[in-house]
Amino acid sequence: MGNVRDDSLFVGRRLVGVGPRFARDRGARSAFGVVAALVLALAVLPGCKHPMGNMSGYLRNKQLDEAVLEYNKYLRWQEWDQASAYVKTTEQAAFKEKMEDAEELFRITEFEIKDTIPDAGTKSASVRVIYRYYWLPSISERKFSVRQRWTWSEDDRRWEVENPFTFPKRASAKPRPAASARADAPAGG
């Protein structure tokens, strides 16, 4: 045992190097690795390009996804004031009035954002949304698809929907008789 260093440790009958000298060497190696990785990352990252454009474009598209989700969520829950925040400032009052006029009769039960297509070279995008809805007093759920146009407002530093929500046409209140019933009906009867 005379040749065992004072910074070593025996575990069972095995000598394990865990003393200060061992830790000092290992710490230096891991710190060097971290520094080298950071230097390499800083050298390489500026040359990387995101598929959606530069980094500010990437962040702008992330903001678009958030704006589309929030706007449609507010429509779903009939929170017109919050939804109008995504409409152009000049159209917000008309939007809120239109939505409030129909809120007692129209309900969105669900929505699904299907695809978002940024327009190349511009700060606009097209978003397809599918809504499930019903018009009261009916409880028959229907489905319709909308293509929303969104543009980036440099002045307000936010995304705005160009074509705010438009209501689908109401189904007629009177049920139509089946074609076979009309053909078989007696003529004066």
C-alpha positions in Angstrom: 0.0 0.0 0.0 3.0 2.3 0.1 2.6 3.3 -3.6 -1.0 4.4 -3.3 -1.5 8.2 -3.7 -3.2 10.1 -1.0 -6.0 11.3 -3.3 -7.1 7.8 -4.2 -9.9 5.7 -2.8 -10.3 2.0 -2.4 -13.7 0.5 -3.2 -13.6 -3.1 -2.1 -10.1 -4.2 -3.3 -10.1 -1.8 -6.4 -8.3 1.5 -6.4 -10.5 4.3 -7.8 -9.1 7.7 -8.8 -11.5 10.2 -7.3 -9.2 12.6 -5.4 -8.6 16.2 -6.1 -6.0 15.6 -8.8 -8.3 13.4 -10.8 -11.2 15.8 -10.5 -9.0 18.7 -11.5 -7.9 17.0 -14.7 -11.4 15.9 -15.7 -12.9 19.3 -15.0 -10.4 21.0 -17.2 -11.2 18.6 -20.0 -15.0 19.1 -19.8 -14.7 22.9 -19.5 -12.5 22.9 -22.6 -15.2 20.8 -24.4 -18.0 23.3 -23.5 -15.9 26.3 -24.7 -15.0 24.6 -27.9 -18.6 23.7 -28.6 -19.7 27.3 -28.0 -17.0 28.7 -30.3 -18.0 26.2 -33.0 -21.7 27.0 -32.6 -21.1 30.8 -32.9 -18.9 30.2 -36.0 -21.4 28.0 -37.8 -24.9 29.4 -36.8 -24.7 32.7 -38.7 -24.3 30.7 -41.9 -27.4 28.6 -41.2 -30.7 29.6 -42.8 -34.1 28.6 -41.6 -36.4 27.2 -44.3 -38.8 30.1 -43.7 -36.2 32.8 -44.1 -33.9 34.6 -41.7 -34.2 34.4 -37.9 -36.6 37.4 -37.7 -38.7 35.8 -40.4 -38.7 32.6 -38.4 -39.9 34.5 -35.3 -42.5 36.3 -37.3 -43.9 33.0 -38.6 -44.0 31.7 -35.0 -46.0 34.8 -34.1 -48.3 34.1 -37.1 -49.0 30.6 -35.7 -49.8 32.1 -32.3 -52.0 34.9 -33.8 -54.0 32.4 -35.9 -54.6 30.1 -33.0 -55.6 32.9 -30.6 -57.9 34.7 -33.1 -59.7 31.4 -33.9 -59.9 30.5 -30.2 -61.5 33.9 -29.4 -64.0 33.3 -32.2 -64.8 29.9 -30.9 -65.6 31.3 -27.4 -67.3 34.4 -28.7 -64.8 36.8 -27.2 -65.2 39.5 -29.8 -63.1 42.2 -28.1 -60.1 39.9 -28.0 -60.7 38.5 -31.5 -60.9 42.1 -32.9 -57.3 42.8 -31.7 -56.2 40.7 -34.7 -58.4 42.7 -37.2 -57.1 45.9 -38.8 -57.7 48.9 -36.5 -59.9 50.6 -39.0 -62.2 47.6 -39.2 -62.4 46.6 -35.5 -65.7 48.4 -34.6 -67.6 47.0 -37.6 -66.2 43.5 -36.9 -67.4 43.6 -33.3 -70.8 44.9 -34.3 -71.3 42.2 -36.9 -70.2 39.5 -34.5 -72.4 40.7 -31.6 -75.5 40.9 -33.9 -75.2 37.1 -34.5 -73.9 35.8 -31.2 -77.3 34.7 -29.9 -77.9 32.5 -33.0 -74.5 31.3 -34.2 -72.1 28.9 -32.4 -68.7 27.5 -33.4 -68.3 24.1 -31.7 -64.8 23.4 -33.0 -62.1 24.6 -35.3 -59.0 23.1 -36.9 -56.1 24.9 -38.5 -55.3 22.8 -41.5 -52.4 24.6 -43.2 -50.4 27.8 -43.1 -48.8 28.9 -46.4 -46.4 31.9 -46.2 -46.3 33.9 -49.4 -42.7 33.9 -50.7 -41.0 37.3 -50.6 -43.9 39.0 -48.8 -45.0 39.4 -45.2 -48.3 37.7 -45.7 -49.7 34.2 -45.5 -52.8 32.1 -46.3 -54.3 29.9 -43.6 -57.0 27.3 -44.1 -59.3 26.8 -41.1 -62.2 24.3 -40.8 -65.0 25.2 -38.5 -67.8 23.1 -37.1 -70.8 25.2 -36.2 -74.6 25.4 -35.9 -77.2 28.1 -36.2 -79.9 28.1 -33.5 -82.6 27.0 -33.1 -81.1 24.0 -35.1 -78.7 21.8 -33.3 -77.4 20.1 -36.5 -73.7 20.6 -36.6 -72.2 21.6 -40.0 -68.7 22.1 -41.3 -67.2 24.8 -43.5 -63.7 25.7 -44.6 -62.3 29.3 -44.7 -59.1 30.6 -46.3 -57.9 33.4 -44.0 -55.4 36.0 -45.4 -52.9 37.4 -42.8 -50.5 40.2 -43.2 -47.7 41.5 -41.1 -48.2 45.1 -40.0 -44.9 46.9 -39.6 -46.6 49.8 -37.9 -48.2 47.7 -35.2 -45.6 45.0 -35.2 -48.2 42.3 -35.3 -50.2 39.9 -37.6 -53.6 41.1 -38.8 -56.3 39.1 -40.5 -57.3 40.8 -43.8 -60.7 39.0 -44.2 -62.3 38.8 -40.7 -64.8 36.0 -40.1 -67.8 35.7 -42.3 -70.7 33.6 -41.3 -71.7 30.6 -43.4 -75.1 30.7 -45.1 -78.0 29.5 -42.9 -79.7 26.3 -43.9 -83.3 26.9 -44.8 -85.7 26.5 -41.9 -88.2 24.4 -43.8 -87.3 20.8 -44.5 -87.6 19.8 -48.1 -89.7 16.7 -48.9 -87.8 13.8 -50.4 -87.9 13.6 -54.2 -89.8 10.2 -54.1 -92.5 11.6 -51.9 -93.1 14.5 -54.3 -93.3 12.2 -57.3 -95.8 9.8 -55.7 -98.1 12.4 -54.3 -101.6 12.4 -55.8 -102.3 15.4 -58.1 -105.2 17.2 -56.3 -104.7 15.9 -53.0 
